[in-house]
Amino acid sequence: MREMKMNRNLIAVGVVYLLLALAIAPAVGTHQTKGNLSLEVATVTQTFKNGNILYVGGSGPNNYTKIQDAIDNASDGDNIMVYPGAYKENIVVHKSLTIRGAKKNEKPVIEPENENRSVVYIIAEKCRIENFVIRGRIYVISYGHSIINNIFEGDGGGITSPNTVEDTIAHNIFRGNGYSGIDLDDSYIMKIYNNTFSGDYYTGIYLSDCGNLNIFNNTFHSMSKGIFGGSVYELKIYSNEFYNLKEDGIHISPSASYNEIFQNKIFECKCGISFAGRGDNIFHNEIYNNSLGIWINGGGVRVFENNITNNKVGINLYNVYPFYGGATLIFHNNFIANEKQATFVDAYLNIWFNNYWSDWHVPLLKIIFGTRCTLLLICYPWIQFDLMPSLKPIEWWRK
């Protein structure tokens, strides 16, 4: 009797082990890339927590040879790891995936098979593209993406993102050619930071009808414009560096409102900041060695606590009317060693107050020479005043 019970127990235990083996074996086989069982069990654990991992390239027996094949066989939330190599494809990302170059210091290269199409076309939400060399353009028509640590080069190399929200574009190098490195249209609530823009672009970042963007810690050099925007609002452009640009460091055209430009370094450009808007703040910038430091065409703009030095013209106010946003305020700036410190053309109701002028050393009103023009375009000299010029540099950075 005891032997029968023992045999039954042994049979029951054997059945349990058999069922466990059948359950584990398919899971391991599906994602097998190495022959080590402990590594496969670890993969199964990671799959349970973070989505499956699919591999492209490399020497694994079940790895895909094309990125698109891996995308087509993946599910939302999966990870695709791409080994170094050259992949000639036009990729459509139609699932929410993380697609990443597998080796940090050896990026896989993606170039278009059809050069008339974007090399990567993202239509799914919340994707992440990381650690590639992309010879062409990423086109995004959904939201919530992260495009991180890539190199964009070649004809049109960059990112186009119309009608998107909550994207992050960071730690990329843009060195292609074409109109822009990043082109955003009708996009909102985005972060663009720690990128480098150079090469044969007309502008590093182009913005149209965008709002609530944070653009910071980027470098722009050796092209025409750094940032070019129109009909933008509530932008924060800060802690960037712009230099050696053929035209403007930052160019914001009309219909802009309530933007902030601060803590940037802008030098060796045709114009540091060219701005047409209302209700905006320009402060705590270092603007030097440009043909023109700041050009303002708008109303209700506050320009304060900037260092504007060694430019051919420090600041020029052009066609600034009070009914377009109110008075323009220029105060607590340091104008140092500019060939012409400040001027204006048809700019009304400007308030200059307590700026430091390196060529003015008396406690009297500082005269600012400009021009007014009639409707017949007959122009004649005019003057405005700094009402209380500072007699020593204003150390606003110590506050």
C-alpha positions as CSV (number, residue, x, y, z in Angstrom):
1,M,0.0,0.0,0.0
2,R,2.8,2.4,0.9
3,E,4.6,1.5,-2.3
4,M,1.4,2.3,-4.3
5,K,1.1,5.8,-2.6
6,M,4.8,6.5,-3.2
7,N,4.5,5.5,-6.9
8,R,1.5,7.9,-7.2
9,N,3.4,10.7,-5.6
10,L,6.3,10.1,-8.0
11,I,4.0,10.1,-11.0
12,A,2.4,13.4,-9.8
13,V,5.7,15.1,-9.3
14,G,6.8,13.9,-12.8
15,V,3.7,15.3,-14.4
16,V,4.3,18.7,-12.7
17,Y,7.9,18.8,-14.0
18,L,6.8,17.8,-17.5
19,L,4.2,20.6,-17.5
20,L,6.7,23.2,-16.3
21,A,9.2,22.1,-19.0
22,L,6.5,22.4,-21.7
23,A,5.6,25.9,-20.5
24,I,9.2,27.1,-20.3
25,A,10.5,25.6,-23.6
26,P,8.4,27.6,-26.1
27,A,9.1,30.9,-24.3
28,V,12.9,30.3,-24.4
29,G,12.9,29.2,-28.0
30,T,11.0,32.2,-29.2
31,H,13.7,34.7,-28.1
32,Q,16.7,32.4,-28.3
33,T,19.9,34.2,-29.5
34,K,22.5,32.3,-27.5
35,G,22.9,28.7,-26.3
36,N,23.2,29.6,-22.6
37,L,20.0,28.6,-20.7
38,S,20.6,31.1,-17.9
39,L,20.8,34.0,-20.4
40,E,17.6,32.8,-22.0
41,V,15.8,32.7,-18.6
42,A,17.0,36.2,-18.0
43,T,15.6,37.2,-21.4
44,V,12.2,35.7,-20.5
45,T,12.2,37.8,-17.3
46,Q,13.0,41.0,-19.1
47,T,10.4,40.1,-21.7
48,F,7.8,39.9,-19.0
49,K,8.7,43.3,-17.6
50,N,9.6,45.4,-20.6
51,G,8.3,43.7,-23.7
52,N,10.0,41.3,-26.0
53,I,13.5,41.9,-27.4
54,L,13.9,41.3,-31.1
55,Y,17.4,41.4,-32.7
56,V,18.4,42.6,-36.2
57,G,21.8,41.9,-37.7
58,G,24.6,40.2,-35.8
59,S,25.2,36.5,-35.7
60,G,22.3,35.1,-33.7
61,P,20.5,32.2,-35.3
62,N,17.0,33.8,-35.1
63,N,18.0,37.4,-35.8
64,Y,16.3,39.4,-38.5
65,T,18.2,40.8,-41.4
66,K,15.9,43.7,-42.0
67,I,14.6,46.3,-39.5
68,Q,11.2,46.4,-41.2
69,D,10.8,42.6,-40.7
70,A,11.4,42.9,-37.0
71,I,8.9,45.8,-36.8
72,D,6.3,43.8,-38.6
73,N,6.7,40.8,-36.2
74,A,6.9,42.9,-33.1
75,S,4.1,43.9,-30.7
76,D,3.4,47.3,-29.0
77,G,5.9,47.8,-26.2
78,D,8.6,45.6,-27.7
79,N,12.3,46.5,-28.1
80,I,14.2,46.0,-31.3
81,M,18.0,45.9,-31.0
82,V,19.9,46.6,-34.2
83,Y,23.6,45.4,-34.5
84,P,26.1,47.6,-36.3
85,G,26.0,47.4,-40.1
86,A,24.4,49.2,-43.1
87,Y,20.7,48.8,-43.6
88,K,19.2,50.1,-46.9
89,E,15.5,50.4,-46.1
90,N,12.6,52.8,-45.9
91,I,11.1,51.9,-42.5
92,V,7.5,52.4,-41.5
93,V,7.1,52.2,-37.7
94,H,3.4,51.3,-37.2
95,K,3.7,50.0,-33.6
96,S,4.8,51.6,-30.4
97,L,8.4,50.3,-30.2
98,T,11.8,51.2,-29.0
99,I,14.3,50.8,-31.8
100,R,17.9,51.1,-30.7
101,G,21.4,50.6,-32.0
102,A,22.8,47.7,-30.0
103,K,26.3,49.1,-29.5
104,K,26.8,52.6,-28.1
105,N,30.0,53.4,-29.9
106,E,29.2,51.7,-33.2
107,K,26.0,53.0,-34.6
108,P,24.2,51.1,-37.3
109,V,23.6,53.1,-40.5
110,I,20.1,53.4,-42.1
111,E,19.9,54.9,-45.6
112,P,16.8,54.9,-47.8
113,E,16.3,52.3,-50.5
114,N,13.9,54.8,-52.2
115,E,15.5,58.2,-52.0
116,N,12.2,60.0,-52.7
117,R,10.8,58.8,-49.4
118,S,11.7,59.4,-45.8
119,V,14.1,56.9,-44.4
120,V,12.0,56.4,-41.3
121,Y,8.3,57.1,-41.2
122,I,6.6,57.0,-37.7
123,I,2.9,56.6,-37.6
124,A,2.5,54.8,-34.2
125,E,2.5,56.7,-30.9
126,K,5.2,56.7,-28.2
127,C,8.1,55.3,-30.2
128,R,11.8,55.7,-29.3
129,I,14.6,55.8,-32.0
130,E,18.0,55.8,-30.5
131,N,21.7,55.4,-31.5
132,F,21.7,55.3,-35.3
133,V,23.3,57.1,-38.2
134,I,20.4,58.2,-40.3
135,R,21.1,59.2,-43.9
136,G,17.9,60.9,-44.7
137,R,14.8,62.1,-42.8
138,I,12.6,60.9,-40.1
139,Y,9.0,61.9,-40.7
140,V,6.7,61.8,-37.6
141,I,2.9,62.1,-37.7
142,S,2.0,60.9,-34.2
143,Y,2.9,61.9,-30.7
144,G,4.9,61.1,-27.6
145,H,8.2,60.1,-29.3
146,S,11.8,60.2,-28.1
147,I,14.5,60.6,-30.8
148,I,17.8,60.3,-29.0
149,N,21.5,60.1,-29.7
150,N,21.4,59.8,-33.5
151,I,23.5,61.3,-36.2
152,F,21.6,62.8,-39.2
153,E,23.5,63.3,-42.4
154,G,23.1,63.3,-46.2
155,D,20.5,65.0,-48.4
156,G,17.6,66.3,-46.2
157,G,19.0,64.6,-43.1
158,G,16.8,65.6,-40.1
159,I,13.4,65.3,-38.6
160,T,10.0,66.6,-39.8
161,S,7.2,66.5,-37.3
162,P,3.8,68.1,-38.1
163,N,0.9,68.1,-35.7
164,T,2.7,66.4,-32.8
165,V,2.8,66.8,-29.1
166,E,5.1,65.7,-26.2
167,D,8.1,64.7,-28.3
168,T,11.7,64.8,-27.0
169,I,14.6,65.3,-29.4
170,A,17.9,65.2,-27.6
171,H,21.6,64.4,-27.9
172,N,21.5,64.2,-31.7
173,I,24.0,65.5,-34.2
174,F,22.5,67.2,-37.3
175,R,25.1,67.6,-40.1
176,G,23.2,67.1,-43.3
177,N,22.0,69.5,-45.9
178,G,18.6,70.8,-46.9
179,Y,16.2,73.4,-45.5
180,S,16.3,72.4,-41.8
181,G,17.6,69.9,-39.3
182,I,14.3,69.9,-37.4
183,D,11.1,71.1,-39.0
184,L,8.1,71.5,-36.7
185,D,4.6,72.6,-37.8
186,D,1.6,72.9,-35.5
187,S,3.5,71.1,-32.7
188,Y,3.3,71.6,-29.0
189,I,4.8,70.7,-25.6
190,M,8.1,69.5,-26.8
191,K,11.7,69.4,-25.5
192,I,14.7,69.9,-27.8
193,Y,18.0,69.8,-26.0
194,N,21.7,68.9,-26.2
195,N,21.7,68.7,-30.0
196,T,24.4,70.0,-32.3
197,F,23.4,71.6,-35.7
198,S,25.9,72.3,-38.5
199,G,26.4,71.6,-42.1
200,D,24.6,73.0,-45.2
201,Y,21.2,73.7,-43.6
202,Y,19.3,77.0,-44.2
203,T,18.2,76.8,-40.5
204,G,18.9,74.4,-37.7
205,I,15.3,74.4,-36.4
206,Y,12.3,75.7,-38.3
207,L,9.1,76.4,-36.3
208,S,5.6,77.3,-37.6
209,D,2.4,77.6,-35.5
210,C,4.1,76.0,-32.5
211,G,3.8,76.6,-28.8
212,N,5.0,75.5,-25.4
213,L,8.4,74.3,-26.6
214,N,11.6,74.2,-24.5
215,I,14.7,74.6,-26.7
216,F,17.9,74.5,-24.6
217,N,21.6,73.5,-24.4
218,N,21.9,73.2,-28.2
219,T,24.8,74.4,-30.4
220,F,24.2,75.9,-33.8
221,H,27.1,76.9,-36.1
222,S,28.3,77.1,-39.7
223,M,25.0,77.5,-41.6
224,S,22.6,80.3,-42.4
225,K,20.2,80.6,-39.4
226,G,20.1,78.9,-36.0
227,I,16.4,79.0,-35.1
228,F,13.7,80.4,-37.5
229,G,10.1,80.6,-36.3
230,G,6.8,82.2,-37.2
231,S,3.5,82.3,-35.4
232,V,5.0,80.9,-32.3
233,Y,4.0,81.4,-28.7
234,E,5.3,80.5,-25.2
235,L,8.6,79.3,-26.4
236,K,11.5,79.1,-24.0
237,I,14.8,79.3,-25.9
238,Y,17.7,79.3,-23.4
239,S,21.2,78.2,-22.7
240,N,22.0,77.6,-26.4
241,E,25.1,78.7,-28.3
242,F,25.0,80.2,-31.8
243,Y,28.1,81.2,-33.7
244,N,29.5,81.6,-37.2
245,L,26.1,81.9,-38.9
246,K,25.6,83.7,-42.2
247,E,22.3,85.3,-41.1
248,D,20.5,85.2,-37.7
249,G,21.2,83.3,-34.5
250,I,17.5,83.4,-33.6
251,H,14.9,84.8,-36.1
252,I,11.3,85.0,-34.8
253,S,9.0,86.5,-37.5
254,P,5.6,88.3,-36.9
255,S,2.6,86.9,-35.0
256,A,4.8,85.7,-32.2
257,S,3.8,86.3,-28.6
258,Y,4.8,85.6,-25.0
259,N,8.1,83.9,-25.8
260,E,11.3,84.0,-23.7
261,I,14.9,84.1,-25.0
262,F,17.4,84.0,-22.2
263,Q,20.9,82.8,-21.2
264,N,22.1,82.3,-24.8
265,K,25.5,83.0,-26.2
266,I,25.4,84.5,-29.7
267,F,28.5,85.6,-31.6
268,E,30.0,85.9,-35.1
269,C,26.6,86.1,-36.8
270,K,25.1,88.6,-39.2
271,C,22.4,89.3,-36.5
272,G,22.2,87.9,-33.0
273,I,18.4,88.0,-32.4
274,S,15.9,89.2,-35.0
275,F,12.5,89.4,-33.4
276,A,9.1,90.5,-34.5
277,G,6.4,89.8,-31.8
278,R,4.7,91.1,-28.7
279,G,4.7,90.5,-25.0
280,D,8.1,88.8,-25.2
281,N,11.2,88.8,-22.9
282,I,14.8,88.9,-24.0
283,F,17.2,88.7,-21.1
284,H,20.5,87.4,-19.7
285,N,22.0,86.8,-23.1
286,E,25.6,87.3,-24.2
287,I,25.5,88.9,-27.6
288,Y,28.9,89.9,-29.1
289,N,31.0,90.2,-32.3
290,N,28.0,90.3,-34.6
291,S,27.1,92.8,-37.4
292,L,23.9,93.5,-35.5
293,G,23.2,92.4,-31.9
294,I,19.4,92.7,-31.6
295,W,16.8,93.8,-34.1
296,I,13.2,94.4,-32.8
297,N,10.1,94.8,-34.9
298,G,7.1,94.6,-32.6
299,G,5.6,95.9,-29.4
300,G,5.4,95.1,-25.7
301,V,8.9,93.5,-25.8
302,R,11.2,93.7,-22.8
303,V,14.9,93.7,-23.4
304,F,16.7,93.6,-20.1
305,E,19.9,92.5,-18.4
306,N,21.8,91.5,-21.5
307,N,25.5,92.0,-22.3
308,I,25.6,93.5,-25.8
309,T,29.3,94.0,-26.8
310,N,31.6,94.6,-29.7
311,N,28.9,94.5,-32.4
312,K,28.7,96.9,-35.3
313,V,25.2,97.9,-34.1
314,G,24.1,96.9,-30.6
315,I,20.3,97.2,-31.0
316,N,18.0,98.5,-33.7
317,L,14.3,99.1,-33.1
318,Y,12.4,99.1,-36.4
319,N,8.7,100.1,-36.9
320,V,7.8,99.5,-33.3
321,Y,4.3,100.9,-32.6
322,P,2.7,101.0,-29.1
323,F,-0.7,99.8,-30.4
324,Y,1.0,96.5,-31.3
325,G,1.5,95.1,-27.8
326,G,2.4,98.3,-25.9
327,A,5.6,100.0,-25.2
328,T,9.0,98.4,-25.8
329,L,11.2,98.4,-22.7
330,I,15.0,98.4,-22.9
331,F,16.6,98.5,-19.4
332,H,19.5,97.3,-17.3
333,N,21.5,96.2,-20.3
334,N,25.3,96.7,-20.8
335,F,26.1,98.3,-24.2
336,I,29.8,98.0,-24.4
337,A,32.2,99.0,-27.3
338,N,29.6,98.6,-30.1
339,E,30.4,100.8,-33.2
340,K,26.9,102.2,-32.9
341,Q,25.4,101.4,-29.5
342,A,21.7,101.8,-30.4
343,T,19.4,103.2,-33.1
344,F,15.8,103.1,-34.2
345,V,13.7,103.7,-37.3
346,D,10.0,104.7,-36.9
347,A,9.9,103.2,-33.4
348,Y,7.5,105.0,-31.0
349,L,7.0,104.8,-27.3
350,N,10.3,103.0,-26.5
351,I,11.3,103.3,-22.9
352,W,15.1,103.3,-22.4
353,F,16.0,103.2,-18.7
354,N,19.1,102.5,-16.6
355,N,21.3,100.9,-19.3
356,Y,25.1,101.1,-19.1
357,W,26.7,102.8,-22.1
358,S,30.5,102.4,-22.4
359,D,30.7,105.8,-24.3
360,W,28.6,107.8,-21.8
361,H,30.1,108.9,-18.5
362,V,27.9,111.8,-17.3
363,P,24.8,111.7,-15.0
364,L,22.6,113.2,-17.7
365,L,20.0,111.8,-20.2
366,K,21.7,109.6,-22.8
367,I,20.8,110.6,-26.3
368,I,19.9,107.9,-28.7
369,F,19.9,108.9,-32.4
370,G,17.5,107.4,-34.9
371,T,15.1,108.2,-37.8
372,R,11.5,108.9,-38.4
373,C,9.8,108.7,-41.7
374,T,6.6,110.2,-43.2
375,L,4.0,108.3,-45.2
376,L,5.8,109.6,-48.3
377,L,9.0,107.9,-47.0
378,I,10.7,111.2,-46.3
379,C,13.0,110.4,-43.4
380,Y,14.6,112.8,-41.0
381,P,16.7,112.5,-37.8
382,W,15.0,111.9,-34.4
383,I,16.2,111.3,-30.9
384,Q,15.1,109.4,-27.9
385,F,16.7,109.2,-24.4
386,D,17.8,106.8,-21.8
387,L,16.1,108.4,-18.8
388,M,18.6,107.3,-16.2
389,P,21.8,105.8,-17.7
390,S,24.0,103.8,-15.4
391,L,27.5,105.1,-15.0
392,K,29.0,101.6,-14.3
393,P,28.4,98.2,-15.8
394,I,25.3,96.4,-14.4
395,E,26.3,93.1,-12.8
396,W,23.0,91.5,-13.2
397,W,24.6,88.0,-13.2
398,R,25.4,88.4,-9.5
399,K,21.7,88.6,-8.5
